[in-house]
Amino acid sequence: MKSRIRISFDEINFFWVVWDNTSKKLIKNPTKDDLSGTKLKSYNKTNICPLCREEDNITDNSILYPGNACHGIDKNGKNTEEWICANHRRRNYQRYDPESNHNIIKSLRDCRKGNSKDPRKILGYNCEDLTEKWLGAERLAVKYDKYSRLILDHGPITKHIFITIDGKLIDLYAKVPQTKGISYNPKSCIWNQNIQKEHGKKFDILIIYCLSENEKMIERIYIFPVSEILDVSSIGICKNPKDSHGNPKITWYERFHITDIEIIKKVNDIWKEIIKNDKS
């Protein structure tokens, strides 16, 4: 004897599983044969993926059961209230979610070909290009044609560049950099950068480029050893920090502010060439 069990998400969305009393097993993915004899002898609108119905491609994998019932996903990469099968969820995730491997690789290709219209992606791409040209750190995004899920964004620095960080003269040679570019917010007078995603990556130093309001110039450069940002989720760099009395204030991140005029000049010369080529 077999019995069907109805499992409900809400009043509209529900599906069936089958209890086989002979074998004492719950069939979580019932086929037509499993459903036979349970008074549920055919597929119906309430336990079949609606996208499979639209495509007229109904199979056993179209049945919505625990583990195969997923929220839909819209063109903005957001979950919908509709329930669909796992196959369509995976397909639409790759198609619509901006963080999917497919869209990340496509975005990278668009940047290289000059087809991208997202200013944030263009900025990130250009800043990685700047690090490669300045420090000789190979961009693995280009080498592997992707950047999602990579533990490293750059290869090791190949040039001997001596720079003062936190009062110490350091040679950047062989260190693995991570790059961030921050647009300036004129309303708050702050360069703000979320760095939570970087905690899952491996690098020795985090380079932050603070851009001018029109993004035509690198106003500041900060280089943080990875040990200094392990417990930091975001960095907000004030243009003119002041204490509660309105007096100039020295903040912790200023220890990692690169003030060498020659370095700033060289970086800006490279930056001007990058954005010039980007627009040409």
C-alpha positions as CSV (number, residue, x, y, z in Angstrom):
1,M,0.0,0.0,0.0
2,K,1.2,3.5,-0.8
3,S,-0.1,6.8,0.5
4,R,0.4,10.3,-0.8
5,I,1.3,13.1,1.6
6,R,0.7,16.7,0.8
7,I,3.4,19.2,1.8
8,S,2.3,22.9,1.7
9,F,4.4,26.0,1.3
10,D,1.3,28.1,1.4
11,E,-2.4,28.0,0.2
12,I,-1.4,27.9,-3.4
13,N,2.0,26.1,-3.6
14,F,2.1,22.5,-2.5
15,F,3.4,19.2,-3.7
16,W,3.1,15.5,-3.0
17,V,5.4,12.8,-1.7
18,V,4.6,9.1,-1.4
19,W,4.8,6.8,1.6
20,D,5.3,3.2,0.7
21,N,3.9,1.2,3.6
22,T,5.4,-2.0,2.3
23,S,9.0,-0.9,2.3
24,K,8.4,1.7,5.1
25,K,10.1,4.3,2.9
26,L,9.2,7.9,2.1
27,I,9.6,8.5,-1.7
28,K,10.7,12.2,-1.9
29,N,10.9,12.2,-5.7
30,P,7.9,10.2,-6.9
31,T,7.7,9.2,-10.5
32,K,4.4,8.5,-12.3
33,D,4.7,4.8,-11.3
34,D,5.2,5.8,-7.7
35,L,2.2,8.0,-7.8
36,S,0.1,5.3,-9.4
37,G,-2.4,3.8,-6.9
38,T,-2.3,6.8,-4.6
39,K,-5.3,8.6,-6.2
40,L,-2.8,11.0,-7.7
41,K,-2.4,9.3,-11.1
42,S,-1.3,12.3,-13.2
43,Y,0.7,15.4,-13.0
44,N,-1.2,18.5,-12.0
45,K,-0.7,22.3,-11.8
46,T,0.1,22.4,-8.1
47,N,3.1,20.0,-8.0
48,I,4.7,20.6,-11.3
49,C,7.3,23.3,-12.2
50,P,5.4,26.0,-14.1
51,L,8.3,26.7,-16.3
52,C,8.4,23.0,-17.4
53,R,4.7,23.3,-18.2
54,E,5.3,26.4,-20.3
55,E,8.1,24.6,-22.2
56,D,5.9,21.5,-22.6
57,N,8.8,19.5,-21.2
58,I,7.4,17.7,-18.2
59,T,9.6,14.9,-16.8
60,D,10.0,13.3,-13.4
61,N,12.4,16.1,-12.5
62,S,9.6,18.6,-13.0
63,I,7.8,17.4,-9.8
64,L,8.2,19.8,-6.9
65,Y,9.3,17.8,-3.9
66,P,11.6,18.5,-1.0
67,G,15.0,19.3,-2.4
68,N,13.7,20.1,-5.9
69,A,11.4,23.0,-5.1
70,C,13.1,26.4,-5.3
71,H,12.1,30.0,-5.4
72,G,12.1,31.6,-8.8
73,I,14.6,34.3,-9.7
74,D,13.8,37.4,-11.7
75,K,15.9,39.5,-14.2
76,N,17.3,41.5,-11.3
77,G,18.7,38.4,-9.6
78,K,16.1,38.6,-6.8
79,N,14.0,35.7,-5.5
80,T,10.4,35.6,-6.5
81,E,7.4,34.0,-4.7
82,E,7.0,31.4,-7.5
83,W,8.2,27.9,-6.9
84,I,10.1,26.2,-9.7
85,C,12.3,23.1,-10.1
86,A,16.0,23.0,-9.3
87,N,17.0,22.7,-13.0
88,H,15.2,26.0,-13.9
89,R,16.6,27.7,-10.7
90,R,20.2,26.8,-11.8
91,R,19.5,27.9,-15.4
92,N,17.9,31.2,-14.4
93,Y,20.6,31.9,-11.7
94,Q,23.3,31.7,-14.4
95,R,21.2,33.9,-16.7
96,Y,20.0,36.6,-14.3
97,D,22.1,36.8,-11.2
98,P,25.0,39.3,-11.6
99,E,27.2,37.1,-9.3
100,S,26.8,33.9,-11.3
101,N,29.9,32.6,-13.0
102,H,28.4,33.1,-16.4
103,N,27.6,36.8,-15.9
104,I,30.9,37.5,-14.1
105,I,32.9,36.1,-17.0
106,K,30.6,37.9,-19.5
107,S,31.1,41.2,-17.5
108,L,34.9,40.8,-17.6
109,R,34.8,40.2,-21.4
110,D,32.6,43.2,-21.8
111,C,35.1,45.4,-19.9
112,R,38.0,44.2,-22.1
113,K,36.0,44.8,-25.2
114,G,34.7,48.2,-24.1
115,N,31.1,47.0,-24.0
116,S,30.5,47.4,-20.3
117,K,28.2,50.2,-19.2
118,D,28.5,49.6,-15.4
119,P,30.8,52.3,-14.0
120,R,31.6,50.2,-10.9
121,K,32.9,47.3,-13.0
122,I,34.8,49.6,-15.3
123,L,36.4,51.3,-12.2
124,G,37.4,48.0,-10.7
125,Y,38.8,46.7,-14.0
126,N,40.9,49.9,-14.5
127,C,42.2,49.8,-10.9
128,E,43.4,46.2,-11.3
129,D,45.0,47.3,-14.6
130,L,46.8,50.1,-12.7
131,T,48.2,47.7,-10.2
132,E,49.5,45.5,-12.9
133,K,51.2,48.3,-14.8
134,W,52.6,50.0,-11.7
135,L,53.8,46.9,-9.8
136,G,54.0,44.2,-12.4
137,A,51.5,42.0,-10.6
138,E,49.8,39.9,-13.2
139,R,46.0,40.2,-13.4
140,L,44.7,36.6,-13.0
141,A,41.3,37.8,-14.1
142,V,42.7,38.2,-17.6
143,K,44.8,35.1,-17.4
144,Y,41.9,32.8,-16.4
145,D,39.2,34.9,-18.1
146,K,37.2,35.1,-14.8
147,Y,37.5,36.6,-11.3
148,S,34.7,35.0,-9.2
149,R,35.7,32.2,-6.9
150,L,39.4,32.9,-7.4
151,I,41.4,33.0,-4.2
152,L,43.9,35.4,-5.8
153,D,43.2,38.4,-8.0
154,H,46.8,39.2,-8.8
155,G,50.1,37.3,-9.1
156,P,53.1,38.4,-7.0
157,I,54.6,41.8,-7.5
158,T,57.6,41.5,-9.9
159,K,59.3,44.8,-9.3
160,H,61.5,46.0,-6.5
161,I,59.6,49.0,-5.2
162,F,60.5,50.4,-1.8
163,I,57.8,52.3,-0.1
164,T,57.2,53.6,3.5
165,I,54.2,51.9,5.2
166,D,53.4,52.5,8.9
167,G,56.8,54.2,9.3
168,K,58.8,51.3,7.9
169,L,60.6,51.1,4.5
170,I,59.3,48.0,2.8
171,D,60.1,46.3,-0.5
172,L,56.9,45.2,-2.2
173,Y,58.7,42.7,-4.3
174,A,57.0,39.2,-4.3
175,K,54.1,40.4,-2.2
176,V,50.6,39.4,-3.5
177,P,48.4,42.5,-3.8
178,Q,44.6,42.9,-3.7
179,T,43.2,46.1,-5.4
180,K,40.3,48.3,-4.6
181,G,39.3,51.6,-6.1
182,I,37.0,54.0,-4.3
183,S,34.9,56.8,-5.8
184,Y,34.6,59.9,-3.7
185,N,31.3,60.9,-2.1
186,P,31.1,64.7,-2.1
187,K,28.1,64.7,0.2
188,S,29.8,62.8,3.0
189,C,33.3,63.8,2.1
190,I,34.3,60.2,2.5
191,W,35.9,57.4,0.5
192,N,34.1,54.3,1.7
193,Q,34.9,50.7,0.8
194,N,33.3,47.4,1.9
195,I,36.1,44.8,2.2
196,Q,34.1,41.8,3.7
197,K,34.4,39.9,0.4
198,E,38.2,40.1,0.6
199,H,38.4,38.0,3.8
200,G,37.9,34.9,1.7
201,K,40.9,35.6,-0.5
202,K,44.6,35.3,-0.1
203,F,46.9,38.3,-0.4
204,D,49.7,40.1,1.5
205,I,48.7,43.7,0.9
206,L,45.4,45.5,0.1
207,I,45.9,48.6,-2.1
208,I,43.2,51.2,-2.0
209,Y,43.1,53.9,-4.6
210,C,41.0,57.0,-3.6
211,L,39.8,58.7,-6.7
212,S,38.9,62.4,-7.2
213,E,35.3,63.3,-7.6
214,N,35.5,63.1,-11.4
215,E,37.6,59.9,-11.2
216,K,40.3,61.5,-13.4
217,M,43.0,61.4,-10.7
218,I,44.2,59.2,-7.9
219,E,44.1,61.6,-4.9
220,R,45.4,59.1,-2.3
221,I,46.9,55.6,-2.1
222,Y,46.7,53.4,1.0
223,I,48.5,50.1,1.4
224,F,47.3,47.9,4.2
225,P,49.1,44.7,5.3
226,V,46.5,41.9,5.5
227,S,47.1,41.5,9.2
228,E,45.7,45.1,9.7
229,I,42.3,44.4,8.1
230,L,41.4,40.9,9.3
231,D,38.8,42.3,11.7
232,V,37.7,45.2,9.5
233,S,34.5,44.9,7.4
234,S,34.7,48.3,5.8
235,I,37.0,51.3,5.6
236,G,35.7,54.9,5.6
237,I,38.4,57.4,4.7
238,C,37.5,61.0,5.5
239,K,39.0,63.7,3.4
240,N,39.4,66.0,6.4
241,P,38.8,64.1,9.6
242,K,38.0,66.1,12.7
243,D,37.4,65.3,16.4
244,S,34.3,66.2,18.3
245,H,35.7,69.7,18.9
246,G,36.3,70.4,15.2
247,N,40.1,69.9,15.5
248,P,42.1,67.9,12.9
249,K,42.1,64.2,13.8
250,I,44.7,61.6,13.0
251,T,42.9,58.3,12.2
252,W,44.3,54.7,12.3
253,Y,44.3,54.3,8.6
254,E,46.6,57.3,8.0
255,R,49.5,55.0,9.1
256,F,49.1,53.4,5.8
257,H,48.7,56.5,3.7
258,I,51.4,56.7,0.9
259,T,52.6,60.3,0.8
260,D,55.6,59.9,-1.5
261,I,55.1,62.6,-4.2
262,E,57.0,60.7,-6.8
263,I,54.9,57.6,-6.4
264,I,51.7,59.5,-6.5
265,K,52.9,61.2,-9.7
266,K,53.9,58.0,-11.4
267,V,50.6,56.3,-10.5
268,N,48.6,59.2,-11.9
269,D,50.6,59.1,-15.1
270,I,49.7,55.5,-15.5
271,W,46.1,56.2,-14.5
272,K,45.7,58.9,-17.2
273,E,46.8,56.5,-19.9
274,I,44.4,53.9,-18.7
275,I,41.3,56.1,-18.7
276,K,42.5,57.7,-22.0
277,N,42.6,54.3,-23.6
278,D,39.4,53.3,-21.9
279,K,37.5,56.1,-23.7
280,S,39.3,55.8,-27.0
